[in-house]
């Protein structure tokens, strides 16, 4: 198997990378995404907050240090283009783009470009689910078999376990037949049922609730639950009840391989031959509820506090306070100190949010509640550097400077 194919088989980085905790090919996930993080979550309380300084003021000197650190990280990890935004109420903001959006023309990266956000899609899908929980149309402790037929062990796996990556279901994007199908024709369209078929031919990894394992399969099932309980297509529900109320007009759930303009070209090595390819027009249907969405920097600036607090910018609740409290119960992982995963959201050293990885693109959208700081990173490559997601390389470089007591250090853990 080629190195690139092997990478497609990795679990979303904890997806406690949980988005690229990271999920392979998806959104990523935690190390998702595709994208993904550690393998098992122990029960416990939310991630502890390290003591020490909180967030540095973005003075001209700090901004210069950030410029240097981001460009060094890009050089080290061979990242073509990057956009970074940092906002803290009462402080100066930091918005910068570096490198190129298109290697063939040399077009510069700019902050107004549409980008694929991979596993950050999970935060939207789970938000939709939790709204339906508040409406009492579904229950977090309902078995998935109540809503979707044919799920192995579906009478025992709950919606809560699916949202928290504790179902034990095999991750379809690690299946070798799926990888061959996708890399042989990356513009083909997959249906949710086709994706589930790649998972369900495998035995469960463990009994439901026993431990943590990032799996895009979980989100495909939750997407189907949202559709059944709401009577709407998933993308329509998210637009009407999540992104539009948040004022996020440039956040899109595509129906095919469309990518609005202007956008950055995306570059990947997740190819059949392991060579770099332009993945801009690859069809993200294989990620669907786990990783298909598109957004922009300013929209993700809005989303970071919205998903972390459960409150829309106008003060209305997106999710009830009681349900949001359950969402933010992020048990620690066994292998990464200071990292935990809740219901479609992670806590890494105090930063709440998700990352995303899809062939050609990576993203990181996180919020530090103690200072109400938002950090967004958008990249036009998903090629790992020494086992780390490029978004982690950049995120760590940034947070080492601005929040030394809260350094974003999510590792990537291969699971396939």
N, C-alpha and C positions, 0 to 999 in steps of 0.2 A: 504494500500500500504506500502511496506517495506521502511525503511529509504533509502536504496540504490536505490530502484526504484524511490523514490521521487527525489533523487539527479540527476538521469538521466533526469529528466524533467526540470532541471534548465537551464536557458539561459546561453550561453557562457558568461562568465563574461565579461562584457560589450562588451564582446568581445570588449568592450573597454577593455576588457580584451581581451577585445576585442579579443581574442583568446582564450582563456579561458579567449579575453576579455574574458569570458570563456564560451566556449560552452559546453553544456552537452555532454557527450560522445564524444566530438570531439576535436578534436582539439580544442579548446578547446576551440580560440578562442579564446576571451577574456575572460573573464570568461566564448577561447575559447579557441575547442574544443571544442570534444567536447570542451568549455571554456567561462568567461563572466563578464560584468560590469554593469553599471547602466541602467536604463530603458529608459530614454528619453534624447535626445541631444537637447540642445537649439542652435539656430543659433548663430554664433559669430566667433571670430578670433581664431587663433591657441593658444594652451596652453601657458600661460605666463611662463617665466623662473624665478624662485625665485632668489633673490640676495644672495650673500654670496660666500663662497669658492666653487671652482669648483670640481676638482677631486684630491684626495690626491695621492702623489707619493707612489708607492707600495714598501716602504722600508721594511727591515726585521721585524721591529716592527709592521708596518701595516699588513704585511702578517701574523704574529702571531695572531694579533687581529682578522683577517678574519678567520683563522683556527678555533679559539675558537668560533666565532659567528656562523659560518656555522654548526659546530658540535653541538652547543647548539640548533640551530634551528631544526636540524635533530632529536635530542633527543625529543624536545618539540612536533614536528609534527609527530613523529614516521616514519621517512623517512629511508628506508633501505640503499639506496646508492645515492650519489650525485657527480656530476662533475661540477666544476666551472672554467670559464676562464675569465680573465680581461686583456684587452690590451689597452694601451694609447701610441701613438707614442712618442718616446723619453724617455719613462719610462720603468722600469722593468715590466715584465708581471707576472701574477699570474695564474698558472694552477694547480689545485688540484683535487684529487678524494678522497672521504671519504666513509666509510661503505662498504656494500657488493652488488655485482651485482647479486648474487644468494644466497638466504637464505638457501636453502637446502644443498648446498655444502660449503658455507662460502667463495666462490670465491670473491676476492676483486673487487671493482669498479675501473676502470682505464679510462684514458682520450680517449682511442682509440676505444671505444665501439659504435656500432650502437644503436640508440635509436629512438623510434617513437616520432614524434614531433607534432602530433595533429593539432590544429588550426593554427600553423605556416604555414601549407599548404596554408591557405588563402592568405598569402603574395605572394606565387608563382603563384597561380591561377590569382590573380588580376594583378600581373606583366605581365603575359601572355596577359591578356585582354588589358592592357594599351599599350603593344607593337602593338596590332592589331588596337588600336585607332590611334596610330602614323602612321600606314600603311594605315589609312583611310578605313580599312575593316569593322570597326564598329564605332559607335558614342556613346559617353557616355550618350547622351540624347536621344538615340534611345529607343523606348519601347521594353521590353523583348518579347512581342508578335510578333515582327518582326522575331525573331529567334527561339522561342520555342512556340509550340501550346499548348493550354489548360491551360494557366496560368490565374487564376482568376484576373481580372483587368489588364491583360497583355498589354492592349492598353494604360494604364496610368503609369505603373511602368517602370522607366527608368533603364538602366544599371548602371548609376551613383548612383541611390537610392539603388540598390542591393549591390553594392560594399561598400557603406557607411552605410549599415544596417538601411536603412530608407524606406524599401519597405512596411512594415506592414504585410508581409506574415508570417503565423504561422510557428514556428520552428518545423520541423518534428521530431527532436530528443526529443521533449517534449511530443509527442503524446503517449498515454498510450498503444495503440496497437503496436506501434513501440518498445517501451520499453519491452513489453512482448515478442515480437518476438526475439529481440536481446538477452535478458537475458536467454531465454529458449534455444537458440542455437547460442552462440556467434561466432561460426565458419562458419555460413552461409554467403552466398554472397548476397548482395543487388544490384540492378541496380539503376541508377539515377532516372529512371521513377518510380520505386517502392518507393523510398524515397520521391519524390515529391507527390506521392499519399497520403502519411501520412499527408502531409501539406495541400494539397488542399481540403481535406474534412472539414477543419476548415474555419470559416469566417475570413476575414482580421482583424487584430488587430486595424488598423487605416488607414486613407487615405494615399496614398503614399506621402512621404516627410514630413509628419506631425510631426514625432518625430523619436527617435532612438529606435530600438529594435534588439538585436543581434539574428540572425537567420541563422542556417546552410543552410536552404532552399535557401537563396540568392546565396550562393556559388555553390550549385549544379546547379542552373540555369546558372551562369556565366561559369561554366565548360563546359556546353553544348554549350554555345555561342562560347567559344574558339574553340571547336571541329568543329562546323559548319563553322565558319569564316576561320579557318585555313586549314580544310580538314584533320586534323591529330587527333589521339587520344590525350587526354589531357596530359597524362604522356609523350608521345613522343614529343609533342610540348615543354613542360617545359624542358625536357632534352636537346633538340636541341637548343633552343633559350634562355634559362635562366640559367640552372645549368652548362651545358658544357662550354658556353662562360665565366662563372664566375670561371671555374676551379674546380667546386664542383663535383668531380667524385664519391664521397661517399654519394651523396644525391639521394634518390631513390623514385620513385612513384610506389609502388607495385601493382601488378595485382591480388594478392591473399593475403594469410596471411603470406607470406614469410618475413623473417627478416634476413638479412645477418649476418654472423659471422665475428668477435666476437660481441656478443650483451649482454646487461643486461636483466635479467628476470624482467618482470613488474608485480606489485602487485596492486590489486584493491579490493574495496568492492562493486563495481557496479555489483552485482550479484543478482540472484533471491532470495537468502536467506540472503543476507547482510553480508555473511562471506567473509573473505579475500580469493582471488583466484589468481592463476598465469594466467595473461591475455596475456602472451607473444605471443601466437599463435592465439589469437582471430583475426578474419578477419576484417580489417579496411575499407572494402568496404562501410560500412554504412556511413563513413566520406567522402569518395571520394575527390572531389575538396575542401571540407571544412576541411579535417583532416586526410588524409591517409598516408602522407609522412614520410620518414625515413631519418635521417642524423647523422652526427658526430660532435663533438666539433669543430674541425678545419674548417670544411665546414661552420658551422654556424658563426664562427669568420669572415669568408669571407662575408657571407650573410648579416650580420648586417649593415655594411656601404654600401653595394651594394643596398639593398632595401631602406635604409634611404636617399641615395643621388641620386639613379637612375643611377649610374655609375658603370660599371664593373671594376675589379681591374686593368685592363690594360689601363684604361682611356676612353674606348669607352662608349657611352651612352647605357644603357639598355633601358631606357625610356627617351624621350626628356625632356629637362629642363622645357618646358611649361607644359607638361603633369604631370611631377613630382611635379610641384608647385601645381597643382590641387589635386594631391594625398595627399599632406601634408597639405591641408586645413582641420584641425582637430577641428571642432566645440566643444566647451566645453560641458560636460555633465551637466545635471541639478543637479545631486546628488553627484558628486565627483569633488571637486575643483582641478584644475590642470590636469584633464584628459580629453582627447578628442579622437574622432575617425574620420579618414579620409577615403580614399579608400583602404580598406583592410590593414590598418595600424593604430596604435595608438600612442598617445603622452601622456605619464604619467610623470608629473613633469619634462618634458624636455627630457625624454628617449623615443626614437622613435623605434618602432618595433612591436612585437607581442608576445603573449604567446601561449602555446598550452597544451591541456589536452586530453588524450585518455585513456581508461581503462588501468591502469598499468604504465602510463608514463606522465610526465609533462616536459615542457621546457619553457625557457624564453630567447629571443634573442633581445637585445636592444642596441641602439647606442645613445650616447650623443654628438650631433654635436659641441657644444661649445669647447669640448676638444678632439673630435674624439675618445672617449672611447667606447670600445665594452665590453658588459657583456653578457655571455652565462651561463645559468644554465640548467642542465639536471638531471632529477630525475627518479627513477624507482618505483614511486607510484603516484596515483592521488587522494588519500584519503584526503579529506579536514580536516583542523584543525580549530575548532571554526569558521566555515563559511568561512575560507580563503583557497585559493589554496595553496598547499605546495610550489609551485614556488614563490608565493608572500611572504610567510613566509621567505624563503631563500633570495629572492631578496631584501626585505626590510632590513634584517639583514646586507647584504653586502653594500647596498647603504647608510645606516645610517653611516657607517664607511668611505667609499671612496668618497661619494658625499653628504654631509649633507644638501646641498641646493637643492638637487635633489633626494629625497628619494622616491624610487619606492613603492607606497602604494596602489596599486589597490585593492579595496575590492571586495568581491564576493557578488553579489546580486541575490538571488533566484528569479526566475520569474515564476516557475511552481508549 
